[in-house]
Amino acid sequence: MAYANLKPEVWSTTVLMARDKKTIAVQNSWRQFEGDIKKAGDRVHITGLSGATIQDLPSSGVIADPEVIGDQGLELFIDQKKYINFKVDDIDQLQSNVQVRSSITSKTGNNYAVMQDKFIYGLALAAAAGGGLTADGYTVTSTAANILSVLSGAIAMVQSNDGEGTFLEVHPYVFQLLQQAITTIQLPNDSLLQNGLKGMLWDNKIYMSSLIPVTTDAAGGTPAVPGSTGAIYHCFVRTQEAIAFAEQKSIAFEGYRQEKGFADGLKGFGLYGGRIVRPTELVDVKIKIK
């Protein structure tokens, strides 16, 4: 049985490595949490939301009892379960053909990145629609002459007390306006190490993603075709801790013999989830382009 010789850890590692080379929204999210994710419905306890209080030292030198640092009891639900299932003539032969295997895992990793980034941006869009911070740049048509004013106002709205750097995630159409507004967009030193990183704007990193939501209305209810008349681009200004993301450590691959035909099969599933944890550090910048 060729499928019995499958090396699931190889497939999982290469798919996730390919995903990591493409994802932008997930890359920019908060990903360090407790929890052993084994099945859909598991919960991850989000820690590190609070810090110790700084107090004045009394003249007597007697200090108060130690405080308990709470984490606000936030939990992240693992509610996304995705699977992969495809047919191969012979798993052994496929595993030995590095070129073909690399092509499959690379494209699969890219598809996974697209799905997960859409999930993160969907959370951000829903948070804004549910009463989160928004910068209504759509009330005026954005051009190269006013795009900087729209974005500077949005950056000022982010309420971070931790000194955490903010960054922008913009659609390619919006980035094109930025290029027209700024003669030279400075590239940071780590630009080659981060996906989608295009430059700096007032010490804030700019990431470009074609997966930024584009809708026909400001509420974000109906998708629109990028470049269409009246389309609203929901770009985001946020900190890394605004959105939390957690997933299982590996994709659970397994091989099997198909019941119909004479081919092997390869299937696997992945689990992940996300949550808005710092809503005051996330702004939906609604931009309408002329």
Buried (B, 14 or more C-beta within 10 A) or exposed (E): EBBEEBEBEEBBBBBBEBBBEBBBBBBBBBBEBEBEBEEBEBBBEBBEBEEEEEEEEEEEEEEEEEEEEEEEEBBBBBBBBBEBEEEBEBBBEBBEEEEEBEEBBBEBBBBBBBBBBBBBBBBBBEBBBEEBBBBBBBEEEBEBEBBBEBBEBBBEBBEBEEEBEBBBBBBBBBBBBBEEBBEEBEBBEEBEEBBBBBBBBEEBBBBBBEBBBBBBEBEBEEEBEBEEEEBBBBBBBBBBBBBBBBBBEBBBBEBBBEEEEEBBBBBBBBBBBBBBBBBBBBBBBBBBBE
